[in-house]
Amino acid sequence: MARLKLLSWNVAGRTGLLGEQIAAVERREPDLVTLQEIRPSTVDRWRDGLARAGLAFALDSSALLGRRPLFNLTASRWELTELPAVGAPQPERVLSAVSEYPPGRIEVHNAHVPPARSNGLTKIETCEALHERLARPSVEGRHRILCGDLNTPRYESEDGGIETFATNHPDLEARWDAAERSLLVGLADWDLQDVFRLLNGYDRRDVSWVFHTRARRRAAHRLDHVLASASLGTIACDYLHEWREAGLSDHSAMEATLDPS
């Protein structure tokens, strides 16, 4: 078997719908799963559910937690080896590992870039740390993936232009714009391409996170991404919007089918 199905999802720290979330993931029969916003109270049930689905190997970043209650989890059908932390200011937000995928090892970076509100420079420092780690050639013989909730961009135009959230931070606008842009645009120079856009173009106006404010204004952005090496031969990449629309999370999951053969 050469093809691999990757599923990435910010599960929003949900507890009341945990059983439905786990069942939804199991039904997709993925080979590699990256989850964001796991809680200490839910991690064992997630690990058990993923093991039932054949993902016997799992790592999480709970050991790096400070006062924050949420962290990442990565599960695989093949052995996982954790990599050194990327140096993000909130280290539990990035979990890096190598999956011993038989056709070729895959370096997987499972990221949850924090939103800007009340986090100071944490968002741009996380983007900068990810770019610093990944803006280099991959280790020989390894494929690479960066996936998860990157909390950018604000908007994408149909001609491929992107607008970051930098205008919300006029005192740091240039640095903020460069930091967010360094992931979705800059990493393409290092063989990490946004495979959703690569396969579907910019005519698709998908959003992966939707928030309705008390004033009944609707905020919606495409914040969840899969960036992958060309060597992984991504043949499909799409969102599972129905999970968000059903209230399982405030984020749509993302599924990619890879065929490095």
C-alpha positions, -999 to +999 in steps of 0.1 A: +000+000+000+015+033-011-014+057-007-018+075+026-048+094+040-040+123+063-066+140+085-060+172+104-085+188+127-088+214+154-113+197+177-119+229+198-113+212+231-148+197+230-158+173+257-196+168+254-193+157+218-161+138+222-177+104+213-191+118+181-158+134+172-139+102+177-165+082+157-163+107+128-126+103+126-127+065+128-152+064+099-127+082+076-102+054+081-071+077+081-035+066+082-021+097+099-041+121+121-030+154+135-053+170+161-052+204+178-069+216+210-069+183+229-075+184+267-058+164+294-093+150+302-099+138+266-065+126+255-069+090+267-102+086+250-087+100+218-058+076+220-080+047+226-103+056+197-075+062+173-059+028+183-092+011+175-090+027+140-055+012+135-034+042+145-015+024+172+013+049+175+005+083+191+024+113+206+011+144+223+026+176+236+009+176+270+043+174+287+051+209+274+019+225+289+023+255+311-009+271+324-027+265+291-052+236+290-049+226+253-023+207+233-017+187+201-019+150+193-004+131+164-013+094+156-001+071+129-003+035+116+035+034+117+059+041+145+064+078+155+096+094+167+093+128+183+116+155+170+130+184+191+106+213+197+107+241+171+112+268+197+077+283+197+069+305+228+041+282+237+058+249+229+028+226+232+013+243+201+038+226+177+043+188+178+070+175+154+076+139+147+087+114+120+064+087+109+080+055+096+057+053+065+070+023+045+075+041+012+095+068+029+097+085+063+074+115+067+084+145+089+051+158+103+047+192+120+013+194+137+008+231+145-017+254+162-006+289+157-022+310+184-047+337+176-035+373+182-060+383+208-044+388+243-013+368+232+011+396+226+038+386+201+031+349+206+014+345+172+042+360+151+069+344+172+053+310+165+052+317+128+088+328+128+099+297+147+081+274+123+096+292+093+131+290+109+128+252+113+113+245+079+130+270+056+158+246+047+161+214+026+145+184+041+166+156+056+176+132+028+150+105+023+122+123+042+090+138+030+076+167+049+042+180+060+032+211+079-005+210+089-030+223+113-046+255+124-022+282+112-046+311+120-039+328+087-048+343+062-075+369+066-085+367+029-074+352-003-082+367-037-092+347-068-058+357-084-039+341-056-031+371-034-034+369+003-041+394+030-028+387+065-040+400+099-012+425+100-034+456+096-048+448+131-014+456+145-002+489+130+028+492+154+042+459+141+025+457+107+056+449+086+069+421+109+034+407+114+027+405+077+061+389+070+056+363+098+022+351+086+032+353+050+063+333+056+043+301+062+017+300+033+039+318+008+075+316+020+076+278+026+067+271-010+103+280-018+113+251+004+090+224-011+061+229+012+031+239-009-005+246+001-019+215-015-056+226-012-049+256-035-025+236-057-052+211-065-083+233-063-072+267-074-083+300-060-119+299-074-129+278-043-140+302-016-139+277+013-136+288+049-126+264+077-136+285+107-168+305+112-177+326+143-209+344+149-205+374+172-230+387+197-237+415+173-246+389+147-216+397+125-201+366+109-163+361+108-151+334+085-116+325+073-096+296+058-073+290+087-066+252+085-040+240+060-019+211+047+015+220+032+033+190+018+064+181-002+059+175-039+074+140-034+043+130-015+022+132-047-009+147-032-038+136-053-068+150-033-072+176-006-105+189+008-124+201+038-149+181+058-172+211+064-201+189+075-183+182+108-182+220+116-217+225+103-229+197+126-213+215+156-186+189+163-161+218+163-159+254+152-133+242+126-137+220+095-114+191+094-090+187+064-083+155+045-056+148+020-048+117+000-011+112-007+005+089-033+043+091-032+045+061-056 
